[in-house]
């Protein structure tokens, strides 16, 4: 299965790469939430290919799917995670595909054609980048941890998500090595999996943003929870992903999402 999915992603990557290099037609799904014709084209291409590979699975795509779908067998597709980066030709953007069965991730692929990075994982078989095994970092000291985060589109409303982002950043930043903001959750999760980052957190992410990255981190030896330290479920308001050694220390510094 993973070999067939990989071939599909590599082919979709040609559409992605073409779009990255050219002028794009940009529409707004929200105030600052962008979509291009290449988001749609990559998703339609992958839906056809993956439906043939996994005919019993429900395909849930960012541009065409229902975010609340909870099929027993599902494939979550983010055709271009980091569309804003894609539009501005910033190379942190990727195709993300996560295969889930009965609420558990079983296969994952994240492909950044611009940087030629292909991350892959199967449950129980480890995680790889471009065919080489990857593992999370060994940093246990939060002060020496390099973290990443993201800012949700809902920030423009200046509501709970906005307050949580600001409060958590205020609580965390002085006690870390630093915090990066790459603009694509799937890449953030992959970089935790391969030890570039020591942790990642964000609120209000959709299933297709994280469905692949969760398995990559788990198979690389890391830990993924919600803000309460419980097993992360698709749709939880906050995701926290680390190498596992600094996880509890990170949770201690985060603002309480329910109380901000």
C-alpha positions as CSV (number, residue, x, y, z in Angstrom):
1,X,0.0,0.0,0.0
2,X,2.7,2.5,1.0
3,X,4.6,2.0,-2.3
4,X,1.5,2.7,-4.3
5,X,0.6,5.8,-2.2
6,X,4.2,7.0,-2.6
7,X,4.0,6.7,-6.4
8,X,0.8,8.7,-6.3
9,X,2.3,11.5,-4.2
10,X,5.4,11.7,-6.4
11,X,3.1,12.1,-9.5
12,X,1.0,14.7,-7.7
13,X,4.2,16.5,-6.8
14,X,4.7,17.4,-10.4
15,X,1.5,19.4,-10.3
16,X,2.5,21.0,-7.0
17,X,6.0,21.9,-8.4
18,X,4.4,23.4,-11.5
19,X,2.2,25.6,-9.4
20,X,4.9,26.7,-7.0
21,X,6.9,28.1,-9.9
22,X,4.1,29.9,-11.7
23,X,1.6,32.7,-11.2
24,X,-1.4,31.4,-9.4
25,X,-5.1,32.3,-9.2
26,X,-5.7,33.0,-5.5
27,X,-9.2,32.9,-3.8
28,X,-10.1,33.5,-0.2
29,X,-11.9,30.9,1.8
30,X,-11.8,33.2,4.7
31,X,-10.3,36.6,5.6
32,X,-6.7,35.2,5.4
33,X,-7.3,31.6,4.3
34,X,-6.2,31.2,0.8
35,X,-6.8,28.5,-1.9
36,X,-5.4,28.2,-5.4
37,X,-6.3,26.1,-8.5
38,X,-3.4,23.9,-7.6
39,X,-4.9,23.0,-4.2
40,X,-7.9,21.7,-6.1
41,X,-5.9,20.0,-8.9
42,X,-3.7,18.1,-6.5
43,X,-6.6,17.0,-4.4
44,X,-8.6,15.8,-7.4
45,X,-5.6,13.9,-8.7
46,X,-5.0,12.2,-5.4
47,X,-8.6,11.4,-4.8
48,X,-8.8,9.4,-8.0
49,X,-5.5,7.6,-7.4
50,X,-6.0,6.8,-3.8
51,X,-9.6,5.6,-4.3
52,X,-8.2,3.0,-6.7
53,X,-5.6,1.9,-4.2
54,X,-7.9,2.0,-1.1
55,X,-11.4,1.5,-2.4
56,X,-12.9,0.8,1.0
57,X,-11.7,4.1,2.5
58,X,-13.5,7.4,2.7
59,X,-11.5,10.2,1.2
60,X,-11.5,13.3,3.2
61,X,-9.8,16.3,1.5
62,X,-9.4,19.8,2.7
63,X,-11.0,21.3,-0.4
64,X,-13.8,18.9,-0.9
65,X,-14.3,16.9,2.3
66,X,-16.3,17.2,5.5
67,X,-14.0,17.9,8.4
68,X,-16.4,16.1,10.7
69,X,-16.3,12.8,8.8
70,X,-15.4,9.9,11.1
71,X,-15.5,6.9,8.8
72,X,-14.1,3.7,10.1
73,X,-11.6,3.7,7.3
74,X,-10.5,7.1,6.1
75,X,-7.7,8.8,4.1
76,X,-7.1,12.5,5.1
77,X,-5.6,14.6,2.3
78,X,-4.2,18.1,2.5
79,X,-3.2,18.8,-1.1
80,X,-1.1,21.8,-0.2
81,X,-0.4,22.3,3.5
82,X,1.0,25.8,3.8
83,X,-0.9,27.4,0.9
84,X,0.1,30.9,2.0
85,X,3.8,29.8,1.8
86,X,3.0,28.2,-1.6
87,X,1.5,31.5,-2.9
88,X,4.5,33.5,-1.7
89,X,7.0,31.0,-3.0
90,X,8.3,30.2,0.5
91,X,9.4,26.5,0.3
92,X,7.7,25.2,3.5
93,X,4.7,23.6,2.0
94,X,3.7,20.0,1.4
95,X,1.3,17.3,0.4
96,X,0.0,15.4,3.4
97,X,-1.8,12.0,3.3
98,X,-2.8,10.1,6.4
99,X,-4.5,6.7,6.4
100,X,-6.6,5.9,9.4
101,X,-8.4,2.7,10.4
102,X,-10.9,2.6,13.4
103,X,-9.5,5.9,14.8
104,X,-5.9,4.9,14.6
105,X,-3.3,6.1,12.0
106,X,-1.8,3.3,10.0
107,X,0.1,4.9,7.2
108,X,1.5,8.4,6.6
109,X,3.2,10.4,3.8
110,X,4.2,14.0,3.7
111,X,6.0,15.2,0.6
112,X,7.6,18.6,0.0
113,X,8.5,18.6,-3.7
114,X,10.3,22.0,-3.4
115,X,12.8,20.7,-0.9
116,X,12.6,17.1,-2.2
117,X,11.7,15.7,1.3
118,X,9.5,12.7,1.4
119,X,8.5,11.5,4.9
120,X,6.8,8.1,5.3
121,X,5.7,5.8,8.0
122,X,3.7,2.6,8.6
123,X,2.4,1.6,12.0
124,X,5.0,-0.7,13.6
125,X,7.6,-0.2,10.9
126,X,9.2,3.1,11.9
127,X,9.5,6.5,10.1
128,X,11.7,7.5,7.3
129,X,12.8,10.5,5.3
130,X,13.8,9.9,1.7
131,X,14.2,6.2,2.6
132,X,16.4,6.7,5.7
133,X,15.2,6.0,9.2
134,X,14.5,9.0,11.4
135,X,14.1,9.5,15.1
136,X,13.1,12.3,17.5
137,X,15.7,14.3,19.3
138,X,17.0,13.5,22.8
139,X,16.6,17.0,24.3
140,X,15.0,16.9,27.7
141,X,15.6,20.4,29.0
142,X,12.8,22.7,27.9
143,X,15.2,25.7,28.0
144,X,17.3,24.0,25.3
145,X,14.3,22.9,23.3
146,X,13.7,24.4,19.8
147,X,9.9,24.5,19.3
148,X,7.6,25.4,16.5
149,X,4.0,26.7,16.5
150,X,1.4,28.1,14.2
151,X,-1.2,30.8,14.2
152,X,-4.8,29.8,13.3
153,X,-6.8,31.6,10.7
154,X,-9.3,32.4,13.5
155,X,-6.7,34.9,14.9
156,X,-8.5,37.6,13.0
157,X,-11.5,37.2,15.3
158,X,-9.4,38.0,18.4
159,X,-11.3,35.4,20.3
160,X,-10.3,32.3,22.4
161,X,-7.7,31.0,19.8
162,X,-6.0,34.4,19.6
163,X,-5.9,34.8,23.4
164,X,-4.6,31.2,23.8
165,X,-1.8,31.8,21.2
166,X,-0.6,35.0,22.9
167,X,-0.9,33.7,26.4
168,X,0.9,30.5,25.6
169,X,3.7,32.3,23.7
170,X,4.1,34.6,26.7
171,X,4.3,31.6,29.0
172,X,6.7,29.6,26.9
173,X,9.1,31.8,25.0
174,X,11.4,32.8,27.9
175,X,11.8,29.1,28.9
176,X,12.8,27.7,25.5
177,X,15.8,27.9,23.2
178,X,13.4,29.6,20.7
179,X,10.1,29.2,18.9
180,X,9.8,28.9,15.1
181,X,6.8,29.5,12.8
182,X,7.2,27.7,9.5
183,X,3.5,28.0,8.4
184,X,2.7,24.3,7.6
185,X,1.7,22.0,10.5
186,X,2.6,18.8,8.5
187,X,6.2,20.0,8.1
188,X,6.4,21.1,11.7
189,X,5.4,17.6,12.7
190,X,7.8,16.0,10.3
191,X,10.6,18.1,11.7
192,X,9.8,16.9,15.2
193,X,9.9,13.4,13.9
194,X,13.4,13.7,12.4
195,X,14.9,15.6,15.4
196,X,15.2,19.1,13.8
197,X,12.7,20.4,16.2
198,X,12.2,19.3,19.8
199,X,8.5,20.0,19.9
200,X,5.4,21.6,18.3
201,X,2.1,22.9,19.5
202,X,-0.9,24.6,17.8
203,X,-4.6,25.1,18.3
204,X,-7.6,24.7,15.9
205,X,-6.0,22.4,13.4
206,X,-8.1,20.3,11.0
207,X,-7.8,16.5,10.6
208,X,-6.0,16.8,7.3
209,X,-3.3,19.0,8.9
210,X,-2.2,16.4,11.3
211,X,-3.4,13.0,10.2
212,X,-0.1,12.0,8.7
213,X,2.3,13.8,11.1
214,X,0.9,12.1,14.2
215,X,2.0,8.6,13.0
216,X,5.4,9.9,11.8
217,X,6.1,11.3,15.3
218,X,4.9,8.1,17.1
219,X,6.9,5.9,14.8
220,X,10.0,8.1,15.3
221,X,9.7,7.6,19.0
222,X,7.9,10.8,20.0
223,X,4.7,11.6,21.8
224,X,1.5,13.3,20.7
225,X,-1.3,14.5,23.0
226,X,-3.8,17.3,23.5
227,X,-3.3,20.2,25.9
228,X,-4.4,18.1,28.8
229,X,-1.9,15.3,28.2
230,X,-4.5,12.9,26.9
231,X,-4.2,10.9,23.6
232,X,-4.8,13.3,20.8
233,X,-8.0,12.7,18.9
234,X,-8.7,14.3,15.5
235,X,-10.7,17.4,16.2
236,X,-9.2,18.2,19.6
237,X,-8.7,21.9,20.0
238,X,-4.9,21.7,20.7
239,X,-2.2,19.3,19.6
240,X,1.2,19.0,21.4
241,X,3.9,16.9,19.8
242,X,7.4,16.4,21.2
243,X,10.3,14.0,21.5
244,X,8.6,12.8,24.6
245,X,11.4,13.8,27.0
246,X,10.3,17.4,27.3
247,X,6.6,16.8,26.8
248,X,5.3,17.3,30.4
249,X,7.5,20.4,30.9
250,X,6.0,21.9,27.8
251,X,2.4,21.1,28.9
252,X,3.1,22.8,32.2
253,X,3.8,26.1,30.5
254,X,0.8,26.1,28.2
255,X,-2.2,28.3,28.8
256,X,-5.5,26.5,29.7
257,X,-7.4,26.5,26.4
258,X,-10.8,26.3,28.2
259,X,-10.0,29.2,30.5
260,X,-8.5,31.9,28.2
